[in-house]
């Protein structure tokens, strides 16, 4: 019986297996000491892994917060003014650094604080139509851009506008660092036709990606016009 226990003990030492409780008691203090050492090794490994995991989680959280603060924001579409491209209660990501090294472009969908609004609680989402120094006219459902050199551009908007727009008499010249914006749902949108423009310093970013609902998952339709 004793020789059997000694043989099992030797096998355990080499194969590093766990013995049943009744054999552990029979094997004596040496085997108990051996198992305690193995448990200690396991606990050391678990602690090391836990520390590494904690560092990874904290690093990921810090990176996520930095991205949220400085690079990417979120916005919720309120109302139907951007139909048929953006819908009420749709969630989108906003590129906060889109205009850090370039100017806003005609066709961009932007998120901004509207004039005479003290906070960003009521941010609007509209499409840039007119650039600084231009005037805008809408006639028979067509948008015309009058540039400072006398050139008149006709916007082809059939890719993102469902129905014809109401006519709109020519606007005042758009001030420097300001933009004339319109909703895609032209007949149901409060926008620059009310007499205001959007200053660059209240633009929070460019609409970038739709994340909710899942049926609308994908890039937001910013548009590049084929203009001279």
Long-range contacts (C-beta under 8 A, 24 or more apart in sequence): 70-96, 70-97, 71-95, 71-96, 71-97, 72-96, 72-208, 73-111, 73-204, 73-205, 74-211, 75-111, 75-123, 75-125, 75-204, 75-207, 77-125, 80-185, 80-188, 81-125, 81-126, 81-183, 81-184, 81-185, 81-188, 81-189, 81-190, 81-191, 82-109, 82-125, 82-126, 82-127, 82-183, 82-184, 82-185, 82-189, 83-162, 83-184, 83-185, 83-188, 84-160, 84-162, 84-184, 84-185, 85-109, 85-160, 85-184, 85-220, 85-221, 86-125, 86-184, 86-207, 86-210, 86-220, 87-216, 90-210, 90-212, 90-213, 90-216, 91-210, 91-211, 91-212, 92-125, 92-207, 92-208, 92-209, 92-210, 92-211, 92-220, 93-208, 93-209, 93-210, 93-211, 94-204, 94-205, 94-206, 94-207, 94-208, 95-205, 95-206, 95-207, 95-208, 96-204, 96-205, 97-205, 98-205, 98-206, 98-208, 99-200, 99-203, 99-205, 99-206, 104-128, 104-131, 104-179, 104-200, 104-203, 104-206, 105-224, 106-130, 106-131, 106-145, 106-225, 106-227, 107-222, 107-223, 107-224, 107-225, 108-206, 108-207, 108-222, 109-206, 109-207, 109-220, 109-221, 109-222, 110-179, 110-181, 110-198, 110-203, 110-204, 110-205, 110-206, 110-207, 111-203, 111-204, 111-205, 111-206, 111-207, 112-181, 112-198, 112-202, 112-203, 112-204, 113-202, 113-204, 114-196, 114-198, 114-202, 115-196, 115-198, 115-199, 115-202, 120-204, 123-204, 124-181, 125-207, 126-181, 126-182, 126-183, 126-189, 126-191, 126-192, 126-198, 127-160, 127-181, 127-182, 127-183, 127-184, 127-223, 128-179, 128-180, 128-181, 128-198, 129-155, 129-180, 129-181, 129-182, 129-192, 130-171, 130-174, 130-179, 130-180, 130-192, 130-197, 131-174, 131-179, 131-180, 132-174, 132-175, 132-176, 132-177, 132-178, 132-179, 133-173, 133-174, 133-176, 134-173, 134-174, 134-180, 135-170, 135-171, 135-172, 135-173, 135-174, 136-168, 136-170, 136-171, 136-174, 136-180, 136-192, 137-168, 137-169, 137-170, 137-171, 138-165, 138-166, 138-167, 138-168, 138-186, 138-193, 139-167, 139-168, 140-164, 140-167, 141-165, 141-166, 141-167, 143-182, 146-170, 148-173, 153-227, 153-228, 155-225, 155-227, 156-225, 156-226, 159-221, 159-223, 160-184, 160-221, 160-223, 161-186, 163-187, 168-193, 177-201, 179-203
